[in-house]
Amino acid sequence: MKWEFDSRYPSVDDLRERARKRIPRFAFEYLDGGCNEDINLHKNTSDIRAIELVPDYIKKYPGADLRTELFGHTYDAPFGVCPVGLQGLMWPKASEILAKAAHTHNVPFILSTVTTASIETVAEITEGKAWFQLYHPAKAELRDDILRRHESVGCPVLVLLCDVPSFGFRPRDIRNGLSMPPQMTVRNMMQILGRPRWAMETLLAGTPQFATMKPYMPKGMSMKTLGLFMSQTFSGRLDEERIAPIRDRWKGKLVLKGVAGEADAALAAKLGFDGILVSNHGGRQIDVGESAIHSLKYLADRYRGKMTVMMDSGIRSGADIARTLAAGAEFAFLGRTFMYSVAALGNRGGDHAMAILKTQLQQVLEQVGCEKPIQLTQHRK
């Protein structure tokens, strides 16, 4: 099958460079950067690319089929769209663009609690098929109301985030005024003036807001009070006592995101999670840990068959997806790749990224002689 994409931007590097030139520097650095010295940001991808596959050339081969079953639904490919905060800051309506593309291409889209489209908007776009990532609220009443809203729109999978007990130390965001509370500096204003298309699109779309949280936020909130509200509203560190009410209430599939070690994976299995999403938040939260793919290798060996084992962080291309699946992941999720594409191409960016990733992954499977993504583990060197 051939998926159509813009041949001027056939690689993720092309999209990243186009995005860098098209959006203000503060928005690009928010998307592109990690935390501290960016060690895990770069290690995530380089460690994935150290994985090698062995092809089988002399054999009967009927072709490759990317379709993959996950939580009772057959998706058209074994990858999905990661939750990303403040998507509308990087390109107006980015959440909606990616949700639509994911629905069109029949892959999962995960909405973040702190992004710029609401639960209800994304549910309408995806016909109730979008997943939701929950930042744990400090108050039970807020937690229960957010869960109620997701139940009412038919959300099939709830992703509980565990790797933000504190906010990562991100020098670029601090310098650019995108820490909490955010600030709009003269330098940022000059950057906006240098990106007139972004500025016009943002003006038409309206100022980015935490759309899901809007019903709970006092009107007329200043930047300073917004920061205070967000820090008081969410309590990122999880424990069994906080997880139990969610597991008891939520009737859909439940995934723990941010798993990077044996203890958290074992607890997820004990508490009845349906899956884990091995992740280090794309290198944005911890710089002193190991890469996500290294965590995946031993967690997949121990927990595949007990829970669905998935991974994000550092996956940029279709070849990276193949390497990740070969290392033991049953499904892969990407964030920056999709955001680069939307920042580069606007409304066309979601479909473009989907087409590139499917084309690249299909080529790898055909090259190594693998019929289904789940069989890639057999080709790992």
N, C-alpha and C positions, 0 to 999 in steps of 0.2 A: 504494500500500500504506500502511496506517495502523499505526504502531507505538505501543503503549500506554505512556504515562508518567504520572506523578503531576502533575496539573494545578496543584497548589499551588506547584510549583517548575518553571515552564516555561523558565527561563533559567539560565545558568551563574552569573550574579550572585546569583540566588535561592539556588542551591546553596552558593555560597561563603559567603554570610551565614549560612545555616543551619549549615554546618560550623563557622564561627567561634564560634557560640554553643553548639556541642555537644561540642567537644573542648577539652582544655586549651590554654592560650595557647602554651605551648612547642611543642606538636605542630602547632598551626595555623601558627605563624610558621616552623617548619621547612618546612612544605609551601608556604606562600605567598610566602616571601621569596626575594630574589636575593642577590647579593654586593655588597660595597662600598656604593655609593649607589643601587643598584637601577636604574641608568640603562638597562642592556640588558634588564632584566626588563620594563620598561614599553615600551621602544622596540620590542621584538620584536612585541608585539601592535599597537601604534599604526602601525607600518610596514606590517604585513599589512593593516590596515584602510584604508590609503591607496590600496590597489588597487581599481580600479573595473571593473565588467563592463558590457558593452553588450548589451541584450536584443534579440532578433529576435521581434517579435510577429506579423507578417503572414506566416505560412507554415504549411504542413501540418506537424503535429507529432504523432508517435505516442506521446509520453510519455518519461519518464526512467527509465533503468535504472542503478542504482548499482553493479551488479556490475563487478568489476575484476580482471583477471588479474595476478598478481604471483608471479614465480619458479615458474611452472607450476601455480599453484593459483588457482582463481577464488574470490575473496572476495565477500561480499555487499555490501561498501561499500569505498571507497578510503581507509579510515583504520584505525588500530590503536591499541593501548595501549602507551604508552612504558614503558621500564623506569624504576622509581622505587625509590630506596633506602628502607629502613626503613618500608615500607608499613604494617606491623602496628603501628607506633607511632602512626600517625594514626587508624587504626581497626583493631581486632582482625580478623585473617583477611582483610584487604583484598586481599592478593595472590590468595588463593583465590577471593574474591568476583569479582574482575575477570577472572581466568582463566576462570572458569565462564561469565561473561557474554560474554566474547570468543568462547568456543567455541560458545555457544548462537547468537550473532549472526553466526558465521562471519567473524570478523575476527582479525588477528594480535594475540597477546599476547606482549610481550617481558619476560622475567624478568631482573631485575638480580642480579648476583653478591651484592650486599650488601642484599638485601631479606629478608623474613621468611618466605618459603616455600621449600621445597627444590626442586631440579631434579625429583626423583622425584614429589613431591606434585603439582606443576603439570603434569608430563607425564601423570599419571593423569587429572587433571581434563580436560585438553585432548586426550586420546587421542594424545599424542605430537606435537601440532601447534604447541606453543608454541615461540617463538624464545628465544634466550638471549643476554644481553649479558655479555661477559667483561671484567672488570677484569683487566689483565694481571698474573699472579702473578710474583713475583721469582724463584721457583725452577721449573725446567723440570719437575721431578717433579710438583709441584702442578698446573701447567698441564696436563700430559698426563693426570693423573687426572680433572680436571674435564672435559676433552674426552672422555675415555673414558665418563664417566657420561652425557654428552649423546648420544654415539653409541649407547649402550645403550638409551636411551629413544626414539630416533628423531627427535631434534630436527632440523628441516629447515633452519634458518637460524641461523648464529652471527654475532653482532654484536660486533665488536671495538671497544672504546672507546678513543679517542685523545685526548680533551680534558680529562684529569685528570692532567697531569704534576705538579701540586701541588693541594692542596685550596683551594677558593675561600675568600676572607676574608668570612665571613658574620657581621656584628655581632650579629644577633638570636640566632643559635645559640650564639655565644660567651657572650652575656649570659645565655642560658637554660641553659647548661651542656651543650649538645649538640655541642660541639666534641669532638675526640678527645684524651684520654679523656673520655667523658661523665660528668656529675655530676648527682646528684639533690639539688637545693637545697630549702630550706624553702619558698621561693616556689613552686617546682614542685609540692611536695606540697600546698600550699594551692590551687593551680590544679586539681589532681586532685580534691580534695574538693569543688570547685565544679562538677564534671562527673560526677555519680554514675553516669549510664548508661555513660559511657565507662569509668569505673573498674570497674564490675561486669562489663562485657563483657571488659575486659582481664584481670580476675581469673579469669574462666571460661576464657579462651583461653590464659592463661599469659603470662609475660613475653616480649616480642618478642625474638627471637634472629636472628642471621645464619644461617638454617637451612641454606643450601647449604654454608657454611663450617664447620658444627658438627663434622663428622667430623675436621677438621684442627686443632681448637682444644683445648688442654689443659682438663681439667675443673677447675671451681672457680676460673675466672679472674676476678680482680677487675676493676673498671672501669679502673683504671690499667694493668694488664697487658693488658687487651683493646685499649686504644688502641695500646700498643706492638706487640702482635701484628699488628694491622691495618696499621700503617705499615711493618712489616717484611715482611709477606706480599705486599703489592702494590707493583709498580713501574710507575707510570702512564705514564712517557714511552716511546713506541714508536720504533723505527727499523726499517730493513729487516731487520736481523739477527734481531730479535725476532719480526717478522711472518712471516718465511719458514718456520719450522717449523710454524706454525699453518696456513698456506696449503698446505703440503705434506701435512699429515696430514688436515685437515678435508675430507671428501668432499662435504659439503652446500654450500649457498650461503653466501657470506661477505660481510658488509657492514661497512664502516668507518663508525663513528658519531662525530660531533663534527667533521666536515669543515667548515671555514669559509674556506678559501682555495685558490687555484689550485695551489700546490705540493703540498698534501696530496692533492687530488683527482687530480693527475697521477700521483703516486706510487701511489695506490690502483689506477688503471688499469694502470700498469706491473706491479704485483705480482699482478694477476689477481683483484682483488675483483669480485664480481658486482654490487655496488651500494654507494652511499654514502648516508649519512643526514646531510644538512646540518643542523647544530645548533650552538648555543652553550650547551648544557646548561641550557636554559631560563633563561638569565641568572644561573645559580648559580656559574659558574666565572670568567667574564671580563666586566668592565664597561667595558673600554676598546676593545672591538672593535665591529664593525658588527652590525646585527640579522641574524638568520638568514635572513629573507626577502630581504635585499639580497645576501647571499652566494649564495642560491639562484638569483637571477635570472641571474647571469653563469655560474654553474657548470652550470645546466640547459642553457643555450645551447651550452656547450662539450662536455658529456659525455652528454647524453641520446642514446641510441642506442649508446653505448660501454659504459655501465653504467646500471643502474637508479638514478635520482636521486630520493631521498625527502627529507622534511624534518620536523623537530619544532622546538619552541621558539616560544612565543607564540600557538599555535593554541588557541583556547578554544571556538569554536562551529562549527556546521555551515556558517555563512556564511564563517568564517575558513578552513575546509577548502576551500571553493569558491575563495576568493581565492588560496590557496596552490597549488592545482592549476592555476589560471589563470596563475600566475607561472612554471609549468614543472615543479612537482613531479609525480611519477607516483603518489605515495602520501604520506599525511600521518599523523603520529603525535601523540597528545595524552597528557599526563601529569596536570597539575593538574586539568583538567576531570573526569576520572574519579575522582580522589582526593577532590575536593570532594563529588562525588555519593555516594561510599561513606561519607565522614565524615558527610554530612547524613542519609543514608537507610539506612545499614547494609547488610544483605543485599540490599535492593532497589536499592541505588545503582548497581550495574553495569548492570543492564538499563535502568534509568531513563536513564542517560547515553547508552547506545547508542540508545535510542528517540528522545531529543531530537536527537542529532546526525544520525541518519538522516532524521528529519522535516525538520529545518532544511535539510539539504543537498538533499533531494528538492525542497523548495519553491524553492530558488534555481535548480536546473536547470530546473524547469518554468517559472519566471518568465522566465528569459532565453532559453528555447527550445532548451536543450541536451539531447541525448538520452543522452550518456554522459559520465562525469566527464573522460575523457581529451580530450574536445572543448572543455573550458572555456578552453583557451588561445586558441581562436578568438574568444572573447567578451571578452578582456581589452582594455581601452581603451588 
